[in-house]
């Protein structure tokens, strides 16, 4: 996903 939805977590974590 990306910080567009969860700005709290960095995009580096690579969420599904």
N, C-alpha and C positions, 0 to 999 in steps of 0.2 A: 504494500500500500504506500504510505508515505506520511509526511508531516501534515499533509492537507487535512487529514481527519484527526490524527493524534499528534498534535504539535509538541506533546510532552515527551514523546519518545523520538530518538533520532532515527533517520531513515537507514542508518547503517545496520540496524538490527534486522532489517529485511523481514517485515511481517507478511503473512500470507494475504 
